[in-house]
């Protein structure tokens, strides 16, 4: 499955300028990142939307890469690498705490999504970037590391593990899936998350891992959903060399419906 092209900026050299009387070359089209904020949305509904958007991206009905931003009600998801023992809580405890449980097709192990967590689903055509899932994972990590830096948080990678860390504490989890080099699933960034939720699982299957949140790591810096969302979008813009553009859910659904008609 899955080279990114650079763009030379600045004035062309004389050799690259059109000759007198020749028409000027049209500017290269801008590569956009459409950003759709779903607000609070059930996991299953967001997953269905991701899959439909990915199909629209594959077919070309969705003309640009897409980033879905969402907050989920409490849910535990098991990825393709999950081990049964990594779900610590019993079904009765999950029910008592109002936590949904789902098995999904992303990579990775078990994880939690819930209130105070920013979840992002990039629908990115890697044929237009670089056809390499390992490269893509590192790019998502880089986008998040750039996003949290303005809040005074020094994010790092932890060799051997996917995600973003602050020293030895895990701040963001990442799990992806791709078809025809178009990605879905994505990342979960703990912003103001109640970290006790992670006691229900062995997060990402890493025994003894300590989870953290932006709120905990930058206690002296006020956080707002708008500021965090905007910083994440800027992180993806700069990392993937894209220009962000807001997209309404209705407009996205129209593109998806167009993909469904085969036109």
Number of C-alpha atoms within 10 A of each C-alpha: 12 20 11 12 9 8 8 7 6 6 8 10 7 8 7 8 12 12 10 7 6 8 8 10 8 6 6 7 6 10 16 18 25 23 20 21 16 15 12 14 14 17 22 13 9 20 16 11 17 21 17 19 26 28 20 25 24 20 16 15 22 21 15 19 23 28 25 24 23 21 22 21 17 18 20 23 21 23 20 15 14 18 14 11 11 19 21 15 14 10 13 10 12 17 12 9 11 12 19 17 16 12 12 16 16 19 18 21 22 27 24 25 24 22 17 19 23 24 24 23 23 25 29 23 23 22 15 15 18 17 18 14 17 11 14 19 18 14 16 22 26 21 22 26 23 21 23 20 13 13 20 12 16 15 23 19 18 15 7 6 12 20 27 27 23 20 12 13 17 24 24 26 23 25 23 19 17 20 14 15 21 24 26 27 24 21 23 26 26 25 24 18 20 15 15 8 17 17 13 18 19 22 22 25 19 13 10 8 13 15 19 22 22 23 18 15 17 14 11 10 13 9 15 11 13 9 14 19 18 12 20 21 25 19 23 24 17 15 16 20 18 18 15 19 14 13 16 13 15 10 11 21 15 14 19 22 16 16 20 14 8 10 9
